[in-house]
Amino acid sequence: MQNLDDMLTPEEWCKKLRKTGAIVSARALRTKAREHGQFYSIGRAMMLSAKHLEALMSLDASNSEAE
Protein backbone atom coordinates (compact mmCIF):
# COMPACT_ATOMS: atom_id res chain seq x y z
CA MET A 1 0.00 0.00 0.00
CA GLN A 2 1.08 3.52 -0.70
CA ASN A 3 1.98 6.29 1.67
CA LEU A 4 -1.17 7.73 3.22
CA ASP A 5 0.08 11.28 2.68
CA ASP A 6 -0.92 11.25 -0.99
CA MET A 7 -4.35 9.69 -0.40
CA LEU A 8 -7.30 11.99 -0.96
CA THR A 9 -11.03 11.60 -1.41
CA PRO A 10 -12.45 12.19 -4.90
CA GLU A 11 -13.84 15.53 -3.65
CA GLU A 12 -10.39 16.64 -2.50
CA TRP A 13 -8.84 15.61 -5.83
CA CYS A 14 -11.50 17.60 -7.68
CA LYS A 15 -10.62 20.73 -5.69
CA LYS A 16 -6.93 20.25 -6.54
CA LEU A 17 -7.69 19.68 -10.21
CA ARG A 18 -9.89 22.80 -10.40
CA LYS A 19 -6.87 24.88 -9.38
CA THR A 20 -5.13 23.67 -12.55
CA GLY A 21 -8.14 24.43 -14.72
CA ALA A 22 -9.45 20.86 -15.02
CA ILE A 23 -13.14 20.66 -14.13
CA VAL A 24 -14.04 17.14 -13.01
CA SER A 25 -16.95 16.13 -10.81
CA ALA A 26 -16.39 13.89 -7.81
CA ARG A 27 -19.13 11.61 -9.13
CA ALA A 28 -17.37 11.18 -12.48
CA LEU A 29 -14.08 10.49 -10.73
CA ARG A 30 -15.70 7.90 -8.43
CA THR A 31 -17.39 6.17 -11.38
CA LYS A 32 -14.17 6.00 -13.42
CA ALA A 33 -12.21 4.73 -10.40
CA ARG A 34 -14.76 1.96 -9.77
CA GLU A 35 -14.89 0.96 -13.45
CA HIS A 36 -11.13 0.42 -13.53
CA GLY A 37 -10.50 -0.70 -9.94
CA GLN A 38 -8.20 2.25 -9.27
CA PHE A 39 -9.01 3.10 -5.64
CA TYR A 40 -8.76 2.02 -2.02
CA SER A 41 -11.78 1.77 0.21
CA ILE A 42 -12.44 1.49 3.90
CA GLY A 43 -16.08 0.79 4.50
CA ARG A 44 -17.89 3.28 2.27
CA ALA A 45 -14.98 5.73 2.09
CA MET A 46 -13.10 5.89 -1.21
CA MET A 47 -9.51 7.09 -1.29
CA LEU A 48 -7.39 7.72 -4.37
CA SER A 49 -3.62 8.02 -4.49
CA ALA A 50 -1.69 10.11 -6.98
CA LYS A 51 -0.87 6.87 -8.84
CA HIS A 52 -4.57 5.99 -9.09
CA LEU A 53 -5.33 9.41 -10.53
CA GLU A 54 -2.45 9.16 -12.99
CA ALA A 55 -3.68 5.73 -14.13
CA LEU A 56 -7.21 7.06 -14.65
CA MET A 57 -5.95 10.02 -16.69
CA SER A 58 -3.76 7.70 -18.77
CA LEU A 59 -6.80 5.52 -19.53
CA ASP A 60 -8.76 8.56 -20.72
CA ALA A 61 -5.84 9.71 -22.88
CA SER A 62 -5.53 6.25 -24.44
CA ASN A 63 -9.26 6.11 -25.21
CA SER A 64 -9.31 9.55 -26.83
CA GLU A 65 -6.31 8.68 -29.05
CA ALA A 66 -8.05 5.49 -30.24
CA GLU A 67 -11.11 7.40 -31.44
N, C-alpha and C positions, 0 to 999 in steps of 0.2 A: 504494500500500500504506500501511497505517496505521502509526502509531508503535509500535515494538516494546514500549514500556513497558506497554501495556495488553493485550498478548498473554499468554494463559495456557492451559495444558492443560485439558482437560475436568475432570481430577481437581482441579486448583487452583481452577477455578470452583466445583466442588461444595463444596469446603471453605469458600469465601467465602459461598456461598448458604446453607449450614448455619448460619452465624453470624446470618443474618437470619430463620432459622426455616423456610426452604424446603429440603425434603429431596428431592434429585434425585441419581440415580445417574450416574456418569460414563458408563456404558454407554448409558443413555437419552439423555444429552446428545450423545454421539457419533452415535448413530443418527439423532436429530432433525437434527443438523448436516449429516450426509451426505444425508439425504432432501431437504433444502432447499438444499444447496450453500452453506451458511453457515459456511465454515471456510477456513483456510489449511493447507497441508501441506508438509512437507519430508521426503521419503522416507516413512517410516511415521508420523512425528510429526504430530499434529493440534494446531493452535493456533487459539484463538478470541479474537477481540477483543471489547471491550465492545459494539460495534455488532452483531457477529454474535449475541451473547447477547440483545441487545435485540430483534433481528429474530425470533429463535426464540421469545421470550416473546410477542411481538406476534402471531405466527402461532397460538400456542396460545390466546391470548385471543380471536382472531377465530373460531377453530373452536368454542370453547365457547359463544360468543354465537350462532352459527348453529344450534346444537342445540336 
